[in-house]
């Protein structure tokens, strides 16, 4: 029973998602047709085209990505929207309208018993004995028609939208150069900050302890002949300082490249990490092959930061981490069932994750609607 309900819900979500998209296209095309003088203003045309581009990308499940401004392309989209949105949206309106009206029409047979009202099978209805079966047949036929036509029609319209509004090869190249310039600048900035942090940790921590050790050993050597007891105390203190210095030095090394990665590899390191997560976490690591050390480190730090964010901010009860290899691309996906609303612009370590990924020419996508779930996807090139 639950399986049938789930199938019916999935069917309705797919049909209604496509129908709602097409109805929005119909309304937009009608507004464009009526208000076309105003929409020829470049700024208005751009906002309208950008809104449709985002809707189309969401329907197809694709990342929208940035798009350079092009007035000619935006205006071309207005004409395309009218030419494609009106007929496709009108068909969706008729299909969904007939589907919704069929139960009402069949139940009102008594008001107009001889009128051919039903949209598919319009035989005269003379009583409940004909109203119920004819209404059910109409409902099933219209539901099948909607399921077969509306989702693919909506996807075709969305692909048309993205094709018309897609940047030209020259614009894509320019955008790529701009993105690479920005990420390289971020890399240099992050690299400089990392070097300063390492130098500060070594100078203020490990180096200071080594100086103290050297001073104690020097004093112990000078006082050994006259006061062996004091020299022994100083040697013990120097030994304790050595242990502390080693601990701090290991901490610095761990921040550069976690030793657990060298010892256990990425899969083992993530398994160890899950045992220390603040929420129950499932780890799923597929066959990865040989992964560069820098990519492993970024993947590990990404999962570490994501799980820390989940424990601190999300209110989640469980999380999952999936790592897979698709050719030359390593994909890391962290999901939680928390409250959602995660935004890299507000910090919480997400911008640092994005910068780490960008440093290797990778990408990070965040899907976190209010109410959840939150999905953070990082893709890193391994070639």
N, C-alpha and C positions, 0 to 999 in steps of 0.2 A: 504493500500500500504506500509506504513512504517512498519507494522507488518510483511509483507512478506519479506521485505528487511532485517529486523532484524533476522528473522528465517534463511534466506539464508546466512547471514553473520555468524551467530552462527554455522550453518552446515559447512561452509567452514573453519572456524577457528578450529573446531574439527577435520575435515578430514585432513586439512593441518598440524595441530599440530602433529597428529599421524604419517602422512607421512613423515614430516620433521625429526621427531625423528628416524624413521626407516631408512631413507636415511642416517642420520648421523651414525647409527649403521652399515649400509652396508659399508660406507667409512672407518669407524674405523676397522671393521673386515678385510677388504681388506688390510689396512695398517698393521694391526697386523700380517696377514698371510705373507706379503712380508718382513716385518722388524722384524720377530720374534726373530732373534739372539740378536738384540739390546734391545728388550723389555724384555728380560730375566734379564736385569740389574734391581735389586730391586727398586732403586729410580725411574727409568723410569716407571716400572710397577705400582708402587704405584700412581704416578701422573696421569697416564692414567686411572687406576681403579677409583681413586677419582673423576676425571672429569665425568666419566660415572655414578658414584653413584649420584652426584649432579644433572645431567640431568634427571636421572630416578626419583629422589625424586621430582624435579620440575614438571615433567609430571604428577605424581600421586597426586601432591598437598600436599605432606608430608614434614615435617621438616626433613632436612638431618641429623642434629645432628653430634656430633663428632664421629670419628671412630678410634679405636686404630690400629696401624700398625701391619700387619701380612703378611709377604712375601709370605707364602704358599697360603694364600687366594687370594692375588693379582695375583699370577701366575695362580691359578685355574680359575680366572676370564678371563684371556687372552684366555684360551682354550674354555671357555663357550661363550665368545664373538664371536669367530670364528664360533662355532657350531650353535649359534642362530642368530647372526647378519647377516651372509651371506644369508641364505634362507629368513628370514623375510624382510631384506632390499631389496633383489632382487625382491620379490613379490611386495613391495611398489613401486619400480622403474618401474616395468612393468605396474602396475595399473595406477600410476600417469602419466607415459609416454604415455600410450595409451589414457588416458583421455585428455591430452594436445594435442596429435597428431590427434585426431578424427576430429576436425573442419578443420585442415589443409588438411587432407587426403580427406575429403568430398569435399572441395573446389577445389581440383586439379584433379577431375574426368576427366576433358577434356584432360589432358595430357596422361592418361592411362585409357581410358573409359572401357576396358574390364577386367582390373586387379582387383582381389578380395582383396582390400586394407583394408577395415574396419575391426577392430579386432574382433567384436562380430558378426555382420551380414555382410557377405562378398559377397553378391550377386553382380553380375556385374552391374556397374552404366552406364547407357546409356544417361543420361541427367540430368538437374537440377531437374526434377520431381522425380527422384529416389535418387539423391545425397542428397537433403535436408532432406527428411523423414528418409532415412537410416542413415544419419549422426546424426540426432536428436535421433533416437532410440539407436544408439551406445552410444551417449553421456549420455543419461539417464541411460542405463544399467551399464555403467562403473562408473557413479557417485554413483549409488546405491551400486555397489560392493565396491567402495572405502569407502562409509559411513558405510557399514556393517562390513567390515573386518579390515580396517586400524587402527581406534582408539582402538578396543579391542586387536588387535595384538600388538600395541605399548605398551599398558598397561601391557600385559602379559610379554613382553620382559623387561619392566621396573621392574616389580615385580621379575622376574628372576634375574635381576642385583642386586637388593637390597637383595634378599635372599642369593645369593652367597657371597656378600660383607658384610653381616651383621655380627656383632661381636658375638662371642660365649657367652653362658651364663656366663662363668667365666670372660670374658672380660667385659660384661655388668655390672657384679657385681663390678669388679674393677673400672670401669668408674664411677659407681654410688657412690662408696666409695670416690673416688677422688673428685667428684662433691660436695658431702655432706661435705667433709673436707674443700673444698674451700668456700662453702657458709657459713659454720659455722665460718670460720675465718673472712669472710666479716661481718657476724652478730656481732661478738665480736668487730670488728673494728668500725662498724657503731654505735653499742651500746655505746662504749667508747666515740666516737666523740659526740653522742647525749647527754650523761651525761655531758661532758665538756661544751657543748654549753648551756645546761640548767643552769649549775652552773654559767657560765659566765654571762648569762642574768640576773639571780637572784642576783648575787654579784654586777655587775656593774649597774644594773638598779633598781630593786625592793628594794634590801637591802639598797642601797645608799639613796633612797627616804625615806625608813622607818627610817633610822638614822637621816636624816634631820627633819623628822616629830617629832621624839622623842626630838631632840635638841630644836626645836621651842616650843614644848609644855612645856619643862622644863624651858626655859627662860620665857615663858608666865606665868607659875606658880609662878616664883620668882618675876616677876614684876607686878603681878596682883594688889597687895595691893597699891603699889606706883604709878603705871602708867596703869590704866585700859585700856586706849585707845591703848597703845602699845601692851598690852596683847591680846586685841581683834584682832588687825592686825595680830599678830603671830598665833593666833588660826585660822583665815581665811586662812593664808598661809599654815598652817598645813593641813587644810581641802582640799585645792587645791592639795597639794602634795599627800594626801591620794587618791584622784580621779585618779591622774596620776599613782600612784603605783598600783591601782586596774586595770587600763588599761594595764599596762605592765604585770601584773600577768596573766590577761586573755589572753594576747598574748602568753605567755609561755605555758599556759595550752592548748591553741588552737593548738600549734605546737606538743604537745604530743598526744592529742586526740581531734579533732575538736568538740566543743560543738554542732554544727549543726547536727552531727551524732547522738548524744544522744537525741536531741530534735526531729528530723524529720526522722531518719533512713537514710539508704544509698540512697534510691530512692528520698526522699525529699531533701537531701543534694545535690545530683547531679542536681536536678531541680533548686535549688537556684544557684548552681555554673554556670549553663548554662546562666543565666541572666547576669552574670558578664563576660562572655567569650568575647574575642576580636573579634570573628567572629560569625555569626549566627550558633547556634548549636542545633541539634535535639537530645533529650535524649529518649532512649527506654530501659526501665527496665522491665524485665519479672518477674514472680513469683520467689522470692529468698528464701523464707522460713527463717529459723533462721540462721544467719551468725555471726560467732565469731567477737567480737569487733576488734581484731587485723586485721582480713581480711577486714572488712569494712574500717578501717583506711588506709590500703595499697591501696585498690581500690580507695578511695577518693583522696588520695595524687597522685596516678597514673593519674587519670583524670585531676586533677588540674595542674600537671606538663605538661601533654600532651597538654592541651588547651593553656597553657602559651607558650609552644614551637610553637604551630600552629600560635598564634597571632604574635609572635616575628620573626619567621624565615621562615614560609612556603609560605607566600603570598596567602594563601587560601581564598576563598570567602564563604565557608561553611564547617561545620564539623558535625560529628555525633558520638554519644556515645551509645554503646549497652552493656548492662549488663544482663547476663543470668546465670542460674544455671543448671548444668548438673550433677545430682547426687551429689557427694561430691566435685564437682569442680565449682568454680565461675569464669566465663569468662568475661573479660572486653575488649572491642574492640573500639578503637578510630580511626576514619577515617577522612581524609581531602582531599580536591581536589587541594592541593598546588603543588609546584614545585618538590617535592620529594627530593631524595638524602639524607634523614636523616640517620645518622650513629652514633650508640652509642659510637663508638671509638672516635668521635670528641666532645663528651660532650653534651651540650645542655640539660642537665638534664636527658637524656635517660639512662645513666649508673646508675644514682641514682635510677631511676625507676626499673631497672633490679636488683639492690642490694636489694631494698625493697621487690620485689617479691621473690628473692632467700632466703631472711631471713625467709620466711614462706614455703620454699621448693616449691615455685612456679616458673613459667617460663615466659619469655617475648620474643616474636617474632616480628621483624620489617620487613615489606615489603615496600620499598620506592624506586622504580625505578626512574631514572631521568625523569622528566615530571609528576610524580605522577601516581596514588594517593598514599598517605602514609597510611598504616594500622599498628597500634600498637596493638598487642594482648597480654594480660596478663592473665594467668591462675593461680588461687590460690586454693589450697586444703582447704576445709572447715571442714573436719572431724577432 
